[in-house]
Amino acid sequence: MSALFGVGGGLVMVPFVVIVLGRSQHVAEGTSLLVIVPTAIVGVVSHVRNGYVFFRHAALVGAGGMAGAWAGAEAALRFDADALTKIFAVFVLVMGLRTADQGGGALRAAQAASVAEGP
């Protein structure tokens, strides 16, 4: 489902592991990171088959992503599980509001274009 909306699977998986499975935020984040590997491979294969992967950009962004993942994991491990859960909740809320705002802007632009075209 995350690929459909273009969001990371952790946005769905982390709350599921915490709320439904009753695990700590640390376990949820670690589990989510591991699950990304096989699911990302499947998604990449589909995109490569359709010509939607530019490998040079992927390598550059991937190198930065690896550094960011290491730094983020080290930072996350310094917080207790309750604080980390609250930080994640704020992140999800901010991203949700941002996405809703962008979607509303696109909808307003489409409506304005439709009105400008006339009947």
C-alpha positions, 0 to 999 in steps of 0.5 A: 500500500505504501508504494501506491501512495509513494510513502515509506512503508515505515509510515504504516508498519511502525504504528502497526508494530507498536499498536497492534503487536505491542512492541516498543518503538525501537523494535518497530523501527528496526523491524521496519528497516529490515522489512524494507529490503525485500519489499524495496527489491520487488518495487525496484524490479517493477520500476526498472522493467518500466524504465523508471530508474536512473541508476546514477541518481540512485547511487548518489542518493543512496550514498547519502541515504546510507549516511543518514540512516546510520546517523538517524539510527544512532540518534534514535537509539539515544531516546527512550521508547516513549520519547521516540514514539512521540517524535515519530507521531509529530513527524507523521502528523507534520507529513500528513498535514503537508501532504493534505496541503499539497493535495488541496493545492493541486485540487484547487489548481485543477479546478481553476484550470477547469473554470478557465477552460469554460464549458 
